[in-house]
Amino acid sequence: MQRLVRRSDTSARFAWAPGLVLLAIAGGGLAFTNPSPAEFRAFASDRLLEEISKELCGDGGLPVMLRMAINNCVGLIQAQREILAAVVLSHTRRRNYGLVSVFESELGGQSLMSLKVPRFRSTVVGVAGQFVLIRAATDRSESP
């Protein structure tokens, strides 16, 4: 007896193929757009400059006498972009999973004169060319 191969048997065997191709394309796209340390450096310096500007240049930041002496507080902070970016990158560990990267940063904790600088920790996920802040914490209990 001769077995006839039905068309539906063949198509059922390969029904998963388009899904597999789509999954491979999506995975390749995510791997291609996985952010690099240089891209994280730009993201982190922008965020850090924004936070420092709000903290120091806003109301209640710098003392009044110092604000009067500094004409352009935000401009002064912006001028430190490269230095701040280098500091953040040197205190950041990247875990690259191919499709996504996890950046963990820890800054502070040092003594500056008689004061202890608060420790700042953050976890950022980089995926598809974007960054998502997952966790950010400041350990202010270490400062006197």
C-alpha positions as CSV (number, residue, x, y, z in Angstrom):
1,M,0.0,0.0,0.0
2,Q,1.2,3.4,-0.9
3,R,0.8,6.2,1.6
4,L,-0.3,9.5,0.1
5,V,1.2,12.6,1.6
6,R,-1.5,15.1,2.2
7,R,-0.8,18.7,1.7
8,S,-2.1,19.5,5.2
9,D,0.5,17.2,6.8
10,T,3.4,19.1,5.2
11,S,2.1,22.5,6.1
12,A,1.4,21.4,9.7
13,R,5.0,20.4,10.1
14,F,6.3,23.8,9.1
15,A,3.6,26.0,10.8
16,W,6.1,27.1,13.4
17,A,8.6,28.3,10.8
18,P,7.2,31.9,10.3
19,G,7.1,32.4,14.1
20,L,10.7,31.2,14.4
21,V,11.8,33.5,11.6
22,L,10.0,36.4,13.3
23,L,11.6,35.6,16.6
24,A,15.1,35.4,15.1
25,I,14.6,38.8,13.4
26,A,13.3,40.4,16.7
27,G,16.2,38.9,18.6
28,G,18.7,40.1,16.0
29,G,17.2,43.6,16.1
30,L,17.4,43.7,19.9
31,A,21.0,42.5,19.9
32,F,21.9,45.1,17.2
33,T,20.4,47.9,19.3
34,N,21.7,46.8,22.6
35,P,23.2,50.1,24.1
36,S,26.9,50.4,24.4
37,P,28.9,51.8,27.4
38,A,29.4,55.1,25.4
39,E,25.6,55.4,25.0
40,F,25.1,54.8,28.7
41,R,27.7,57.4,29.4
42,A,25.7,60.0,27.5
43,F,22.4,58.9,29.1
44,A,23.9,58.9,32.7
45,S,25.7,62.3,32.3
46,D,22.4,63.9,31.1
47,R,20.5,62.4,34.0
48,L,23.2,63.4,36.5
49,L,23.4,67.0,35.2
50,E,19.6,67.3,35.4
51,E,19.5,66.0,39.0
52,I,22.5,68.2,40.1
53,S,21.0,71.2,38.5
54,K,17.7,70.7,40.3
55,E,19.4,70.0,43.6
56,L,21.9,72.9,43.6
57,C,20.4,75.6,41.3
58,G,16.8,75.3,42.5
59,D,15.3,76.9,45.6
60,G,17.0,75.7,48.8
61,G,20.1,74.4,46.9
62,L,23.0,76.7,47.2
63,P,23.2,79.3,50.0
64,V,22.0,82.8,48.9
65,M,25.4,84.4,49.0
66,L,26.9,81.7,46.8
67,R,24.0,82.0,44.3
68,M,24.6,85.7,44.0
69,A,28.3,85.0,43.2
70,I,27.5,82.4,40.6
71,N,25.7,84.1,37.6
72,N,24.8,80.9,35.7
73,C,24.5,77.9,38.0
74,V,23.1,75.6,35.4
75,G,25.8,76.6,32.9
76,L,28.5,76.0,35.4
77,I,27.2,72.5,36.1
78,Q,26.7,71.8,32.3
79,A,30.4,72.6,31.8
80,Q,31.3,69.6,34.0
81,R,29.5,67.2,31.7
82,E,32.6,65.2,30.5
83,I,34.1,65.0,34.0
84,L,30.8,63.8,35.5
85,A,30.3,61.3,32.7
86,A,33.8,59.8,33.2
87,V,33.2,59.5,37.0
88,V,29.8,57.7,36.5
89,L,31.3,55.3,33.9
90,S,34.2,54.5,36.1
91,H,31.8,53.5,38.9
92,T,29.5,51.5,36.7
93,R,29.4,47.8,36.0
94,R,27.8,46.6,32.8
95,R,26.3,43.1,32.5
96,N,25.7,42.4,28.8
97,Y,23.1,39.7,28.1
98,G,23.3,40.2,24.3
99,L,19.7,41.4,23.9
100,V,19.8,43.7,26.9
101,S,22.4,45.2,29.2
102,V,22.1,46.0,32.9
103,F,24.2,49.0,34.2
104,E,24.7,49.1,37.9
105,S,26.3,52.3,39.3
106,E,27.4,53.2,42.8
107,L,28.8,56.6,43.6
108,G,29.7,58.4,46.8
109,G,30.5,57.2,50.3
110,Q,33.7,59.2,50.4
111,S,34.7,61.7,53.0
112,L,35.0,65.2,51.8
113,M,36.6,67.5,54.5
114,S,34.6,66.6,57.6
115,L,31.4,65.5,55.8
116,K,30.6,62.1,54.3
117,V,29.2,62.2,50.7
118,P,25.9,60.2,50.5
119,R,26.1,57.0,48.6
120,F,24.0,56.8,45.4
121,R,23.1,53.5,43.7
122,S,21.2,52.9,40.5
123,T,20.3,50.1,38.2
124,V,19.5,50.9,34.6
125,V,18.4,48.4,31.9
126,G,19.4,49.2,28.3
127,V,17.2,47.6,25.6
128,A,16.4,48.5,22.0
129,G,18.5,51.6,22.1
130,Q,16.6,52.9,25.2
131,F,17.4,53.2,28.9
132,V,15.0,52.4,31.7
133,L,15.8,53.4,35.3
134,I,14.8,50.4,37.4
135,R,16.1,51.4,40.8
136,A,17.7,54.5,42.3
137,A,18.5,55.0,46.0
138,T,20.5,57.4,48.1
139,D,21.9,56.3,51.4
140,R,21.7,59.5,53.3
141,S,21.9,57.8,56.6
142,E,25.7,57.7,56.1
143,S,26.0,61.5,56.1
144,P,26.3,63.2,59.5
